[in-house]
Amino acid sequence: MTDYERRLIDLLISTHPAWRYEERDLPGLPKWWAVRYYPLRPDQRAAGARDVLGRTTLHRLAQALAHHDEIIHRSRY
C-alpha cells in the first residue's frame, strides 16, 4: 500500500466509520473493499444499500461510499 493509499484509507475511516476497509489482490475482482460492521435494515436494503462495496480504486470506493450515504440518508424518512 502506498502512502497516498494509506492516507486515503485514514480519511475514509474518519468519514465513513461504519465500514472496515480491505485490500484484496484477486484476479478479476475489485482491489478495494468496504464491509459494513453491522447489517442493514430491510428498508435500507430495499432502497439499494449494500453491506459490501468493492471498487477498482480507492477514489471510486470513496465515490461509492458517498453515494451509499445518500441512500441511507434518504431511507431515514
N, CA and C atoms as a LAMMPS dump frame, in Angstrom:
ITEM: TIMESTEP
0
ITEM: NUMBER OF ATOMS
231
ITEM: BOX BOUNDS ff ff ff
-5.0000000000000000e+02 5.0000000000000000e+02
-5.0000000000000000e+02 5.0000000000000000e+02
-5.0000000000000000e+02 5.0000000000000000e+02
ITEM: ATOMS id mol type element x y z
1 1 1 N 0.844 -1.173 0
2 1 2 C 0 0 0
3 1 3 C 0.89 1.237 0
4 2 1 N 0.549 2.155 -0.866
5 2 2 C 1.336 3.384 -0.955
6 2 3 C 0.96 4.332 0.179
7 3 1 N 1.772 5.351 0.379
8 3 2 C 1.49 6.355 1.394
9 3 3 C 0.183 7.081 1.06
10 4 1 N -0.029 7.386 -0.21
11 4 2 C -1.263 8.039 -0.647
12 4 3 C -2.475 7.163 -0.298
13 5 1 N -2.391 5.874 -0.579
14 5 2 C -3.493 4.962 -0.279
15 5 3 C -3.748 4.887 1.231
16 6 1 N -2.683 4.856 2.014
17 6 2 C -2.829 4.83 3.468
18 6 3 C -3.548 6.082 3.968
19 7 1 N -3.179 7.236 3.421
20 7 2 C -3.836 8.486 3.83
21 7 3 C -5.301 8.495 3.414
22 8 1 N -5.592 7.984 2.236
23 8 2 C -6.971 7.931 1.771
24 8 3 C -7.789 6.957 2.622
25 9 1 N -7.213 5.834 2.98
26 9 2 C -7.888 4.902 3.891
27 9 3 C -8.182 5.588 5.227
28 10 1 N -7.215 6.317 5.766
29 10 2 C -7.426 7.043 7.026
30 10 3 C -8.572 8.042 6.897
31 11 1 N -8.639 8.712 5.75
32 11 2 C -9.723 9.66 5.502
33 11 3 C -11.067 8.932 5.419
34 12 1 N -11.101 7.8 4.736
35 12 2 C -12.337 7.02 4.646
36 12 3 C -12.783 6.533 6.017
37 13 1 N -11.852 6.092 6.83
38 13 2 C -12.176 5.628 8.179
39 13 3 C -12.804 6.749 9.001
40 14 1 N -12.264 7.95 8.89
41 14 2 C -12.815 9.067 9.667
42 14 3 C -14.133 9.57 9.087
43 15 1 N -14.313 9.457 7.78
44 15 2 C -15.528 9.947 7.135
45 15 3 C -16.654 8.916 7.155
46 16 1 N -16.307 7.658 7.016
47 16 2 C -17.281 6.566 6.95
48 16 3 C -16.898 5.482 7.97
49 17 1 N -17.108 5.758 9.267
50 17 2 C -16.636 4.829 10.3
51 17 3 C -17.447 3.538 10.425
52 18 1 N -18.568 3.418 9.732
53 18 2 C -19.395 2.209 9.843
54 18 3 C -18.851 1.049 9.007
55 19 1 N -17.704 1.284 8.358
56 19 2 C -17.143 0.293 7.439
57 19 3 C -15.724 -0.086 7.849
58 20 1 N -15.343 -1.313 7.498
59 20 2 C -13.925 -1.682 7.567
60 20 3 C -13.446 -1.778 6.121
61 21 1 N -12.189 -1.521 5.911
62 21 2 C -11.63 -1.426 4.564
63 21 3 C -10.584 -2.506 4.355
64 22 1 N -10.651 -3.132 3.183
65 22 2 C -9.747 -4.232 2.871
66 22 3 C -9.181 -4.064 1.471
67 23 1 N -7.942 -4.475 1.338
68 23 2 C -7.29 -4.523 0.028
69 23 3 C -7.138 -6.002 -0.33
70 24 1 N -7.65 -6.361 -1.483
71 24 2 C -7.553 -7.756 -1.949
72 24 3 C -6.933 -7.753 -3.331
73 25 1 N -6.083 -8.696 -3.57
74 25 2 C -5.427 -8.792 -4.875
75 25 3 C -5.815 -10.114 -5.53
76 26 1 N -7.087 -10.197 -5.957
77 26 2 C -7.607 -11.405 -6.57
78 26 3 C -7.953 -11.118 -8.033
79 27 1 N -7.509 -11.941 -8.949
80 27 2 C -7.755 -11.7 -10.365
81 27 3 C -9.25 -11.581 -10.683
82 28 1 N -9.58 -10.555 -11.433
83 28 2 C -10.948 -10.361 -11.878
84 28 3 C -11.889 -9.724 -10.876
85 29 1 N -11.406 -9.397 -9.687
86 29 2 C -12.237 -8.769 -8.668
87 29 3 C -11.699 -7.388 -8.33
88 30 1 N -12.567 -6.506 -7.789
89 30 2 C -12.071 -5.204 -7.356
90 30 3 C -10.96 -5.344 -6.314
91 31 1 N -10.08 -4.353 -6.297
92 31 2 C -8.949 -4.385 -5.361
93 31 3 C -9.346 -3.884 -3.972
94 32 1 N -10.233 -2.888 -3.903
95 32 2 C -10.562 -2.252 -2.634
96 32 3 C -12 -2.559 -2.239
97 33 1 N -12.176 -2.903 -0.964
98 33 2 C -13.474 -3.308 -0.455
99 33 3 C -13.815 -2.557 0.825
100 34 1 N -15.091 -2.238 0.967
101 34 2 C -15.631 -1.702 2.216
102 34 3 C -16.703 -2.674 2.676
103 35 1 N -16.616 -3.085 3.94
104 35 2 C -17.548 -4.061 4.511
105 35 3 C -18.16 -3.44 5.763
106 36 1 N -19.479 -3.397 5.794
107 36 2 C -20.159 -2.797 6.951
108 36 3 C -19.915 -3.631 8.214
109 37 1 N -19.752 -2.937 9.331
110 37 2 C -19.608 -3.623 10.608
111 37 3 C -20.927 -4.228 11.083
112 38 1 N -22.052 -3.556 10.778
113 38 2 C -23.359 -4.008 11.245
114 38 3 C -24.298 -4.154 10.053
115 39 1 N -25.195 -5.119 10.101
116 39 2 C -26.102 -5.334 8.97
117 39 3 C -27.084 -4.178 8.804
118 40 1 N -27.549 -4.04 7.59
119 40 2 C -28.533 -3.017 7.263
120 40 3 C -29.936 -3.489 7.62
121 41 1 N -30.835 -2.529 7.771
122 41 2 C -32.246 -2.859 7.967
123 41 3 C -32.857 -3.253 6.624
124 42 1 N -33.937 -3.995 6.633
125 42 2 C -34.586 -4.383 5.374
126 42 3 C -34.982 -3.201 4.494
127 43 1 N -35.468 -2.111 5.111
128 43 2 C -35.855 -0.95 4.309
129 43 3 C -34.649 -0.291 3.643
130 44 1 N -33.491 -0.341 4.296
131 44 2 C -32.276 0.208 3.696
132 44 3 C -31.834 -0.648 2.512
133 45 1 N -31.932 -1.953 2.654
134 45 2 C -31.603 -2.859 1.541
135 45 3 C -32.55 -2.625 0.368
136 46 1 N -33.826 -2.476 0.678
137 46 2 C -34.823 -2.247 -0.366
138 46 3 C -34.552 -0.935 -1.108
139 47 1 N -33.965 0.036 -0.416
140 47 2 C -33.646 1.324 -1.032
141 47 3 C -32.384 1.249 -1.894
142 48 1 N -31.659 0.125 -1.826
143 48 2 C -30.471 -0.051 -2.65
144 48 3 C -29.152 -0.069 -1.889
145 49 1 N -29.204 0.026 -0.559
146 49 2 C -27.98 -0.002 0.244
147 49 3 C -27.409 -1.422 0.261
148 50 1 N -26.103 -1.518 0.441
149 50 2 C -25.41 -2.806 0.431
150 50 3 C -24.5 -2.932 1.653
151 51 1 N -24.223 -4.18 2.034
152 51 2 C -23.315 -4.455 3.147
153 51 3 C -21.854 -4.469 2.715
154 52 1 N -21.619 -4.676 1.435
155 52 2 C -20.257 -4.782 0.906
156 52 3 C -20.181 -3.983 -0.394
157 53 1 N -19.131 -3.162 -0.51
158 53 2 C -18.867 -2.432 -1.746
159 53 3 C -17.448 -2.738 -2.194
160 54 1 N -17.266 -3.007 -3.453
161 54 2 C -15.949 -3.26 -4
162 54 3 C -15.713 -2.391 -5.228
163 55 1 N -14.54 -1.794 -5.319
164 55 2 C -14.195 -0.951 -6.46
165 55 3 C -12.722 -1.149 -6.814
166 56 1 N -12.379 -0.778 -8.031
167 56 2 C -11.013 -0.988 -8.511
168 56 3 C -10.01 -0.013 -7.919
169 57 1 N -10.465 1.168 -7.517
170 57 2 C -9.561 2.158 -6.919
171 57 3 C -10.183 2.714 -5.642
172 58 1 N -9.356 3.279 -4.79
173 58 2 C -9.872 3.901 -3.575
174 58 3 C -10.718 5.118 -3.903
175 59 1 N -10.354 5.836 -4.941
176 59 2 C -11.137 7.007 -5.348
177 59 3 C -12.564 6.58 -5.719
178 60 1 N -12.687 5.509 -6.486
179 60 2 C -14.014 5.002 -6.852
180 60 3 C -14.763 4.453 -5.64
181 61 1 N -14.033 3.856 -4.722
182 61 2 C -14.661 3.372 -3.496
183 61 3 C -15.208 4.542 -2.679
184 62 1 N -14.447 5.616 -2.593
185 62 2 C -14.902 6.804 -1.87
186 62 3 C -16.173 7.364 -2.508
187 63 1 N -16.233 7.386 -3.838
188 63 2 C -17.435 7.858 -4.531
189 63 3 C -18.62 6.948 -4.22
190 64 1 N -18.398 5.641 -4.229
191 64 2 C -19.469 4.688 -3.941
192 64 3 C -19.97 4.851 -2.504
193 65 1 N -19.063 5.098 -1.573
194 65 2 C -19.461 5.297 -0.179
195 65 3 C -20.283 6.578 -0.021
196 66 1 N -19.913 7.628 -0.73
197 66 2 C -20.677 8.883 -0.679
198 66 3 C -22.086 8.656 -1.224
199 67 1 N -22.178 7.935 -2.332
200 67 2 C -23.492 7.619 -2.897
201 67 3 C -24.291 6.754 -1.928
202 68 1 N -23.634 5.811 -1.312
203 68 2 C -24.275 4.924 -0.344
204 68 3 C -24.82 5.724 0.835
205 69 1 N -24.072 6.705 1.308
206 69 2 C -24.542 7.561 2.399
207 69 3 C -25.834 8.275 2.017
208 70 1 N -25.947 8.702 0.756
209 70 2 C -27.173 9.343 0.283
210 70 3 C -28.349 8.373 0.356
211 71 1 N -28.129 7.13 -0.036
212 71 2 C -29.187 6.113 0.029
213 71 3 C -29.64 5.924 1.476
214 72 1 N -28.689 5.793 2.39
215 72 2 C -29.007 5.592 3.807
216 72 3 C -29.759 6.81 4.342
217 73 1 N -29.3 7.986 3.997
218 73 2 C -29.937 9.22 4.468
219 73 3 C -31.392 9.293 3.989
220 74 1 N -31.627 8.967 2.73
221 74 2 C -32.994 9.003 2.191
222 74 3 C -33.885 7.957 2.843
223 75 1 N -33.334 6.847 3.265
224 75 2 C -34.137 5.765 3.849
225 75 3 C -34.579 6.085 5.279
226 76 1 N -34.046 7.135 5.857
227 76 2 C -34.416 7.514 7.235
228 76 3 C -35.783 8.185 7.295
229 77 1 N -36.292 8.604 6.18
230 77 2 C -37.555 9.353 6.163
231 77 3 C -38.725 8.499 5.795
